[in-house]
């Protein structure tokens, strides 16, 4: 049995949520996306308060949360139009979670 002594080269780590771009500089695909997201969020607000009386949830709109390595980096971020994340604290490091763009 032979053993290789060459070091394993690891790719750089993916950025965390504080390092992701908040915008790729392009306009929204549809001018109705933002108002529709607000209507959706408002319409389920009471249900979310019943499910999460402690406020442990987040709603996001057009956030770059899917990531792949590209150059420039912001081209690797994909933004869903709207998403709900249950059971997460509303504050991160003492600051309100910033999800809506």
C-alpha positions as CSV (number, residue, x, y, z in Angstrom):
1,X,0.0,0.0,0.0
2,X,1.3,3.4,-0.9
3,X,0.5,6.7,0.7
4,X,0.4,10.1,-1.0
5,X,2.1,12.9,0.9
6,X,0.6,15.7,-1.2
7,X,-1.6,18.0,0.9
8,X,-5.3,18.2,0.1
9,X,-6.2,21.6,-1.3
10,X,-9.7,22.7,0.0
11,X,-11.8,25.3,-1.8
12,X,-12.4,28.6,0.1
13,X,-15.3,28.4,2.5
14,X,-18.7,29.7,1.3
15,X,-19.6,33.1,2.7
16,X,-21.9,33.3,5.7
17,X,-25.2,35.2,5.7
18,X,-23.6,38.4,6.6
19,X,-21.2,38.3,3.6
20,X,-23.8,37.6,0.9
21,X,-24.7,40.4,-1.5
22,X,-28.1,42.0,-0.9
23,X,-28.6,43.0,-4.5
24,X,-27.2,42.1,-7.9
25,X,-28.0,45.5,-9.2
26,X,-30.7,44.4,-11.5
27,X,-34.3,45.5,-11.5
28,X,-37.0,43.1,-10.3
29,X,-38.4,40.8,-13.0
30,X,-41.9,42.0,-12.5
31,X,-43.1,45.3,-11.0
32,X,-45.8,43.4,-9.1
33,X,-43.5,41.1,-7.2
34,X,-42.9,43.4,-4.2
35,X,-46.6,44.4,-3.7
36,X,-47.6,40.7,-4.1
37,X,-45.1,39.7,-1.4
38,X,-46.5,42.3,1.0
39,X,-50.0,41.1,0.4
40,X,-49.0,37.5,1.0
41,X,-47.2,38.3,4.2
42,X,-50.1,40.5,5.5
43,X,-52.7,37.8,4.6
44,X,-51.0,35.1,6.7
45,X,-49.7,37.3,9.5
46,X,-52.4,36.2,12.0
47,X,-51.8,32.6,11.3
48,X,-48.1,32.9,11.8
49,X,-48.7,34.7,15.1
50,X,-50.8,31.7,16.2
51,X,-48.2,29.2,15.1
52,X,-45.3,31.2,16.5
53,X,-46.6,33.2,19.5
54,X,-43.0,33.7,20.5
55,X,-42.2,35.4,17.2
56,X,-39.7,32.8,16.2
57,X,-40.0,33.0,12.4
58,X,-38.8,35.1,9.5
59,X,-40.2,36.1,6.2
60,X,-37.9,37.0,3.4
61,X,-38.4,38.7,0.1
62,X,-35.9,38.7,-2.8
63,X,-32.9,37.7,-0.6
64,X,-29.8,36.0,-2.1
65,X,-29.9,32.8,-0.1
66,X,-28.9,30.3,-2.7
67,X,-25.2,30.5,-3.5
68,X,-22.7,29.1,-5.9
69,X,-19.1,30.4,-6.6
70,X,-19.0,32.8,-9.5
71,X,-17.1,35.8,-10.6
72,X,-18.3,38.4,-9.7
73,X,-19.7,36.9,-6.5
74,X,-23.1,38.5,-6.7
75,X,-23.8,36.5,-9.9
76,X,-23.9,33.4,-7.7
77,X,-26.7,34.5,-5.5
78,X,-30.2,33.4,-6.5
79,X,-33.1,35.3,-5.0
80,X,-36.5,33.6,-4.4
81,X,-39.5,36.0,-4.5
82,X,-40.8,35.1,-1.1
83,X,-40.0,32.6,1.7
84,X,-40.9,31.7,5.3
85,X,-38.5,30.2,7.8
86,X,-40.0,28.7,10.9
87,X,-38.3,28.6,14.3
88,X,-35.6,31.2,13.9
89,X,-35.0,34.1,16.3
90,X,-36.1,37.5,15.1
91,X,-32.7,38.9,16.3
92,X,-29.2,38.1,15.3
93,X,-26.4,39.4,17.6
94,X,-28.9,41.8,19.2
95,X,-30.0,43.3,15.9
96,X,-33.3,42.7,14.1
97,X,-32.9,40.1,11.3
98,X,-32.8,41.9,8.0
99,X,-34.5,39.7,5.3
100,X,-36.7,41.9,3.3
101,X,-35.1,43.9,0.6
